[in-house]
Amino acid sequence: MDFPFLSSLILLPLIGALFIFFSKSKSNTYLTIKYLALFVSFANFILSLYLWYLFDPSTAEFQFLEERSWIKSFINYKVGIDGISILFIILTAFITPLCIVSVNSTVKYRLKDFLVAILVMESLMIGVFCSLDLVIFYLFFEGGLIPMFLIIGIWGGERRVYSAFKFFLYTLLGSVLMLVAIISIYWFTGSTDITYLYDFGIDEKYQYLLWLAFFSSFAVKTPMWPVHTWLPDAHVEAPTAGSVLLAAILLKMAGYGFIRFSVGLFPVASEYFIPLIYILSLIAIIYTSLVALMQEDMKKLIAYSSVAHMGFVTLGIFTFTQQGLEGSIFQMISHGLVSAALFLSVGVIYERMHTRLIDNYGGLVSVMPKYSIVLMVFTLGAVGLPGTSGFIGEFLILIGAFKKSFLVAAIASIGVILSAAYMLWLYKRVVFGEIKKDEIKKMSDLNRAEIFILTVLVLPIIFFGFYPEPLLNTTEISIENLIEMYKTNINSNLVEK
Amino acid sequence: MINLNFIYSEIFLCLAIMILLLIGVFKKNSSYLIYNLSILSLFGCLALILNFPINTNVELFNNSFKIDYLSTYMKILLILSGIFVLLSSSKYIQIIKINKIEYPILILSSVVGMMVMISSNDLILFYIGLELQSLSLYVLASFNRDNILSSESGLKYFVLSALSSGLLLYGCSLIYGFSGSTNFNLISENINQDSYGLTFGIVFIITGLAFKISAVPFHMWAPDVYEGSPTSVTIFFAILPKIAALTVFIRILYVPFLNIIDQWQIIIIFLSIASMLFGAIAAIGQKNLKRLIAYSSIGHMGYALAGLSTGTNLGIQSSITYISIYLFMNLAFFCCLFMLRRDEKYFENIEDLSGLSKNHPILSFSLLIVLFSLAGIPPLVGFFAKFYIFTAVVEQSMYALAIIGLLSTVIAAFYYLRIIKVIYFDPEKERYEKNHNIGLKISLAFSTIFILFYFIYPSPLIEIIEKINII
């Protein structure tokens, strides 16, 4: 492949951000820079779709490889994608334009800086998903902290400073150990190139500690119980677009990291730590679902539900079955769409009422019928009703889990019921019932931009619910290969013993 | 006959100092002229250093003066930062009225002292260089003599520095006594592993040098001196003496005493850990930016020492990389401080930055970049500095040091974030003036661009530093 697709995907938003940063910020140019940002991110989306079109799902090899010398005789800049990463890139490129459209009503001041931050964020996240070198990965992974810190801190709600600090320090603390692990891997094997490490493996005696170091970073980012507490704060205080980015893409970086690094690089240790992951995932599923039931703040409720859904993802990954892993990836994509949609929906009514407390709403169905319909779809998507994308993911994960352990799967199934409870209850309290307040009567239904954004999200949620083939096909071979690699590693390790 | 060709740069600078002094005495109101001429003479000195091939390796004056790749690189770094310091602070010294003729001349003589330190291959020559730079620094610290803080800081620095010099000298005499020579090459030949006197000597020398780079527990002077001195002197303090002292550290530890590394390694590790943790924790409560950067520099020296403690070439190279990068981050930070001027007054408290981003987007962006870089967040240059250090540390399997170091970066990130919070999240205050002199703008732009875009092409710096082989 001659044309550097992946580098263009990374660079395009950065160039756009640079243009916007140096443009004169007058109020009458706001529209222009918004259209510029939209154009750039949309172009990136088209490019990512074209990439999917060119992508060959019949091989597990990394495709669109680019390799350049970066730090001489030490680290190479290496990017490439396989069936696992391409979907996340498309998801990122899909969500970002929606965020930019949504800033219309949610970002009242310093729009220019906001657009710069969002675009920088996009390019860093795409970088995370296509880097094939540990150091490059770390660079993108950590670099994302800077724009997100600013997004939460500048445009956030009342407790924004606390939340921004918590977000930043939690994730930084989690990842410094990963840095030590990356450097250690370099000295153990002489390379940080992932394909090289896949081929030659890492000595079994080092794997356990290295796995834990990577785990500390990914567990915070996922977030897994008990280090999930930054997420509700960050979600609640972040502006709508920030919450969307956090929920839809940032959390997926950790799930992706688990698949790519924990499973791929340290198979023996992954096998060893399965019980730990299962216990933490089950606690996340049950406990945070219960916590979500009790929330009075809509955004907080969705944030806790995200923790529970990510619990399913980690559970699915560590079943090491075809279904479990495919289900995890599907669940991540689906959750990316659904949680983004839910946060945008909350943003819509927050704009009108300036409150996120569930008690202040009720009876929206009579004033906002269109809104009630789309919210219904998203709620059902979050519940995992058959016919929405949420179902496929959870179903596959549960199949995978049943293969591995009946007990684990049974407990996880309770989580599905709980998720129905809190989501439907939320929907009932917000949309149905009597109109308690006069302000609600004055609320207007969706405007054109909002209809556009939400419909764009409704379509894939239903489409992939009925026809998951395109996504599953893309990931299938790569995951088969991953599992095969995993099994040969485990077996050869057993033989050695 | 000794070949003087190789020390033309030092001789040139000494001559320049004398000539500038004469001009200053005989020509009235010549402070501005002398200031510019000093910058020019630094450029001249740089040209003379670059005149020789960089891989020259000679020893002059009975092997007491050494010119090799390390000394040449460090001298270039030193002179460059001297030029940037002078360029960026010219307006500052006019406004707080310390633009006397002695000011640039003292800076130049201090630079000469540092150059001698960097090249010294002998304890006596090293001590002479050290005292030459220190004497100039005492005067510079108290240069704003009408200001009580400045006078205090000068006095404090003088007393403590004299004490540390005394210790250093005592260490030198012990080493001379137990090894029979002051020359580094001869010491390394005559070294006796079991001699306690020698170990004591090393400890005293390390103490004296740790004082110069303000490593814990010899850091007490730094916050007061940084805060009290005029900012133009603080930036000098923050950068140049550290380059010189670090070079001497490398030379002394790695040339004569490499064989007894187990005697001093643990001391350096302790200094490093203590500095990293103390620098991170003590800075949290600070309100004054200069004081805060003093604590932050204590922490940063801890990282540089972590590289030194490895006892490998890679460790030395990572330390040198660290100091080269640290220099630009500090330069950019102080340039931003120089820009906080309103009505002929400079502001240096954290709260003065409140809401800066609304009225000064570019300045705030530079500060943002610098602070995140100081905190070591990728992809900014500060991350690479730490990355190289920890690469060297982990290579020697010193995991505890690496983990403590990285945890202290998380603590340190907190106070850098606090400044960013004030700049970006807090309500705005009055505007600052925007007319800055061109030298300041160039320094800030250059260093910010370096910090921001280093990650695109990191190889050259590594390739240059890779050639430093001491062991």
HADDOCK unambig.tbl for C-alpha pairs under 7 A between the chains (distance, minus, plus):
assign (segid A and resid 70 and name CA) (segid B and resid 457 and name CA) 6.62 0.50 0.50
assign (segid A and resid 70 and name CA) (segid B and resid 458 and name CA) 6.82 0.50 0.50
assign (segid A and resid 70 and name CA) (segid B and resid 459 and name CA) 6.57 0.50 0.50
assign (segid A and resid 71 and name CA) (segid B and resid 458 and name CA) 5.73 0.50 0.50
assign (segid A and resid 71 and name CA) (segid B and resid 459 and name CA) 4.76 0.50 0.50
assign (segid A and resid 72 and name CA) (segid B and resid 459 and name CA) 5.48 0.50 0.50
assign (segid A and resid 139 and name CA) (segid B and resid 378 and name CA) 5.30 0.50 0.50
assign (segid A and resid 139 and name CA) (segid B and resid 379 and name CA) 5.60 0.50 0.50
assign (segid A and resid 142 and name CA) (segid B and resid 377 and name CA) 6.84 0.50 0.50
assign (segid A and resid 142 and name CA) (segid B and resid 378 and name CA) 6.08 0.50 0.50
assign (segid A and resid 143 and name CA) (segid B and resid 377 and name CA) 6.64 0.50 0.50
assign (segid A and resid 143 and name CA) (segid B and resid 378 and name CA) 5.11 0.50 0.50
assign (segid A and resid 143 and name CA) (segid B and resid 379 and name CA) 5.82 0.50 0.50
assign (segid A and resid 153 and name CA) (segid B and resid 425 and name CA) 6.16 0.50 0.50
assign (segid A and resid 154 and name CA) (segid B and resid 424 and name CA) 6.51 0.50 0.50
assign (segid A and resid 154 and name CA) (segid B and resid 425 and name CA) 5.26 0.50 0.50
assign (segid A and resid 169 and name CA) (segid B and resid 410 and name CA) 6.66 0.50 0.50
assign (segid A and resid 172 and name CA) (segid B and resid 410 and name CA) 6.49 0.50 0.50
assign (segid A and resid 173 and name CA) (segid B and resid 407 and name CA) 6.96 0.50 0.50
assign (segid A and resid 173 and name CA) (segid B and resid 410 and name CA) 5.99 0.50 0.50
assign (segid A and resid 176 and name CA) (segid B and resid 406 and name CA) 5.95 0.50 0.50
assign (segid A and resid 183 and name CA) (segid B and resid 391 and name CA) 5.81 0.50 0.50
assign (segid A and resid 183 and name CA) (segid B and resid 394 and name CA) 6.86 0.50 0.50
assign (segid A and resid 184 and name CA) (segid B and resid 394 and name CA) 6.32 0.50 0.50
assign (segid A and resid 187 and name CA) (segid B and resid 395 and name CA) 6.15 0.50 0.50
